[in-house]
Amino acid sequence: MTAYGEADFTRLKTVSIAQRANKVDTSVLAHPPGRDASFAAFWASLPDILAAKDLREVAHALARAASRRGVVVMLGGHVIKVGLGPLLRELVRRGVITHLALNGSAAIHDFELAAYGGTSEDVASGLADGTFGARAAAPGWVRRSPRRSSAARASPLPTYPCSSPRPSARSPSRCT
């Protein structure tokens, strides 16, 4: 027995799919760019709906703002853990993004990728065996980072994933 009651299906109302209002129909789907393998052709092939529409709007706003004012990007861990860090780094290098504001999980994912070449542990198995979030290396790095901040600005950022073998928490890699 669970704390949750059974679903009350008497309150469920069904609607014919032919009469239902849809957000997506076949007229708005993406179209393959054909033989043109350029990024411009790929971009033009994206649909103008839902998240693809949002992406287009963000890209246009970013391009407009970058030419005349500072651009602040605020993000959480998912942006880094899905692999977009190198793109952000390039946008900062080119001066498109002028400021980055990351939450704690973004900083941890970025650190893990730079120092160990991997991130995003398996939550389900970690919860099952009690190891979820149990990393020893990151908290020490976080405590030491303010003291190293001026030295870090003088040295180039490591690229990731690191080319060295995956190290243990006791012997972090020296990615350069």
C-alpha positions in Angstrom: 0.0 0.0 0.0 1.3 3.5 -0.9 0.5 6.9 0.5 -1.1 7.7 -2.9 -4.6 6.8 -3.7 -5.7 5.3 -7.0 -6.4 7.6 -9.9 -10.0 8.7 -10.3 -10.7 7.9 -13.9 -14.3 9.1 -13.6 -13.0 12.7 -14.0 -11.1 11.9 -17.2 -12.5 13.4 -20.4 -11.4 11.9 -23.7 -11.3 13.9 -26.9 -11.1 12.6 -30.5 -7.6 13.2 -31.9 -9.2 14.6 -35.0 -10.8 17.3 -32.9 -7.9 18.0 -30.5 -5.9 21.2 -30.9 -2.2 20.3 -31.6 0.9 22.3 -31.2 2.7 20.5 -34.0 1.4 19.4 -37.4 3.1 18.1 -40.5 3.3 21.6 -42.1 5.8 22.8 -39.4 8.2 19.9 -39.2 11.9 20.2 -39.9 13.0 19.7 -43.5 16.3 18.0 -44.4 18.8 20.5 -45.7 19.6 18.3 -48.8 23.1 18.2 -50.1 24.1 21.5 -48.5 26.2 20.4 -45.4 26.7 23.9 -44.1 25.6 25.1 -40.7 23.4 27.7 -42.3 21.5 25.0 -44.2 21.1 23.0 -41.0 19.9 26.1 -39.1 17.4 27.0 -41.8 16.1 23.4 -41.7 15.0 23.6 -38.1 11.3 23.9 -37.4 10.0 27.2 -36.1 8.1 25.7 -33.2 8.6 24.9 -29.5 12.2 24.7 -28.3 13.6 25.2 -31.8 11.7 28.5 -32.0 13.0 29.4 -28.6 16.6 28.6 -29.8 16.1 30.9 -32.8 14.8 33.7 -30.7 17.7 33.4 -28.2 20.3 33.4 -31.1 18.7 36.5 -32.7 18.6 38.3 -29.3 22.2 37.4 -28.6 23.4 38.6 -32.0 21.6 41.9 -31.6 22.8 42.5 -28.0 26.4 41.4 -28.6 26.9 44.2 -31.1 26.0 47.0 -28.7 26.1 46.0 -25.1 27.3 43.4 -22.6 25.7 40.0 -22.6 25.1 38.1 -19.3 24.4 34.4 -19.6 23.0 32.7 -16.5 22.9 29.0 -16.5 22.6 25.8 -14.4 24.4 22.5 -14.5 22.5 20.9 -17.4 24.0 23.4 -19.9 27.5 22.3 -18.9 26.8 18.6 -18.4 25.3 18.1 -21.8 28.5 19.4 -23.4 27.9 23.0 -24.2 30.8 24.4 -22.2 33.2 24.6 -25.1 30.6 26.6 -27.1 30.2 29.0 -24.2 34.0 29.3 -23.9 34.2 30.2 -27.6 31.4 32.8 -27.3 33.3 34.4 -24.3 36.5 34.3 -26.3 34.9 36.0 -29.2 33.3 38.7 -26.9 29.8 37.7 -27.7 29.2 36.7 -24.1 30.7 39.2 -21.6 29.6 37.7 -18.3 28.8 34.2 -17.1 26.8 33.4 -14.0 26.8 29.8 -13.0 25.0 28.0 -10.1 26.9 25.5 -8.0 26.0 22.4 -10.1 27.3 24.1 -13.3 30.6 24.9 -11.5 30.9 21.3 -10.3 30.2 19.8 -13.7 32.7 22.2 -15.3 35.3 21.3 -12.8 34.7 17.6 -13.2 35.0 17.8 -17.0 38.2 19.9 -16.8 39.9 17.9 -14.0 38.7 14.3 -14.7 37.3 14.3 -18.2 33.8 13.2 -17.2 30.7 14.2 -15.2 27.1 13.4 -14.6 27.0 10.4 -12.3 24.3 7.7 -12.6 21.8 9.0 -10.0 19.7 5.8 -9.8 22.6 3.5 -9.0 24.3 6.1 -6.8 21.1 6.4 -4.7 20.8 2.7 -4.5 24.3 2.0 -3.2 24.7 5.3 -1.2 27.4 6.9 -3.4 25.3 9.6 -5.0 27.1 12.9 -4.6 29.9 11.3 -2.6 32.9 12.8 -4.3 36.0 13.9 -2.3 37.9 16.1 -4.8 35.4 18.8 -5.8 34.8 20.3 -2.3 38.5 20.9 -1.7 38.8 22.5 -5.1 35.9 24.8 -4.3 37.4 25.8 -1.0 40.8 26.6 -2.6 39.5 28.4 -5.7 39.3 31.9 -4.3 43.0 31.8 -3.3 43.9 30.6 -6.8 41.7 33.0 -8.7 44.3 35.6 -9.6 46.7 32.8 -10.7 44.0 31.1 -12.7 43.4 34.3 -14.8 47.0 34.3 -15.8 47.0 30.7 -17.1 45.0 29.3 -20.1 41.9 27.3 -19.3 42.2 23.5 -19.8 40.3 22.0 -22.6 38.0 19.0 -22.0 37.5 16.2 -22.1 41.1 15.7 -20.9 43.3 13.5 -22.9 44.8 11.8 -19.9 43.3 8.5 -18.5 40.5 9.0 -16.0 42.2 9.6 -12.7 41.1 8.7 -9.2 39.8 11.3 -6.7 43.2 11.0 -4.9 45.3 11.8 -7.9 43.6 14.3 -10.1 44.8 14.7 -13.7 46.9 17.7 -14.7 45.0 18.7 -17.8 46.6 21.5 -19.8 
